[in-house]
Amino acid sequence: MDLTTSDLADGTVVTLVGRFDAHEVPAFRDSVAPLLDRDGDLVVDLFSVVFIDSSALAELVRTSKLAKERDTRFALRNLSAPVRVILELTGLHLALEVEDAATVREPS
């Protein structure tokens, strides 16, 4: 998985590319943890995620809880079809904030 961050006027966008699974969770956690203490929103763009497993889902839930504790808005953006399906099957699309929920885009 590749992970990049972009600072915006209203927060930070973390863009993930590739597989987001148990092997990638530590890198995600290490990259995102310091961002939770910044001012502004924290948004994770999942447009180019081709696979997500239960460990990664648990990490998104954990990050969401930490963000709430710090009064930081945490949202998921641009869900790829595989991510959208898993979030809907698990019901996490109701528990996590999802931007552009009606839009499903396929990675190129």
N, C-alpha and C positions, 0 to 999 in steps of 0.2 A: 504494500500500500504506500502510496505517496501522499504526503500531507503538506499543504502550504497554508500560510496565514496571510490575510490581507487586512490591514487596518483601514477602517472607514470612519467617517465623521461620527457615526452613531454606534461604533463598536468594532468587533472583529469577526471576520468570516474565516472559518477553517474549511478548506476544501480537501476532500478525500478522493483518491483515485485508486481503483483496483479492488482487492479483497479486503474487507474489514472483518477480521476473525480473531480468535484467541491469541494468535501470534502477534497481532498488531495492536492489541489493547494497551500494553505497557507504553508503547511509543505515543499512542493517542493520549493517554493519561498524562504522561510527562509533558507533552506539548500544550495540552489544554489547561492543566492546573494553574499555571501562572496567569492565564487569560481571565480566569474567574475573578481575580482581584483587581482587574482593570475597570475603569468606568465604561459604561455602554453595554450594548447587547453582545451576546456570543451566539453566532449562527454557524451551524455545520451544514455545508453544502454536500449533498450525497448524489449529485447528478451522475458522477462517473464511478460509483460503487457498483461492482458487478456481482458481489456476494457479501452477505452479512450473516454472522452466526449468533448464537445465543449469548456468547461472551461479549460480543460487541453491543448487542441490544442491552445487556445488563449495564455495560459501561455508559451507554447513552442515558439510561435511567438514573444511574449514580450521578452523572454529571448534571443532569436536570435538577436533582435534589440538592446538590451542592450549590448550584446557581440560585435556587430559591432561597437557600439559607443566607446567601450573600446579596440578596435583592438584585440579582442580575437576570435579565431576560435571556433565556436559552431557547433556541428554536432550531428545527431542522428545515432545510430548504432544498428544493429541486430534487425530490426523491426519484431515483431510478426505478424502473418497474420491479426489479427483484427486491429492492428495499421496501417499496410500497406494499407489495404482496405480503412480505413478512410482518410488517407493522400492522397491517389489517388483520392477518390471521391471528396475531397475538393480542390484538386489541390495544397495542401501544400507540396507535395513531390517535386514540382518544386520551391517552395519558400524557403524551408529549405534544408540545406545540409544533405544528407543522405549517410552514408557510407554503403558499401555492398548492394547497392540498388537492385541488382539482386538476393540476397539471402533472402529467407523467411524461418525462422526456427520456429518450433512450440515449445512452452514451454513443458517441460516434467512433 
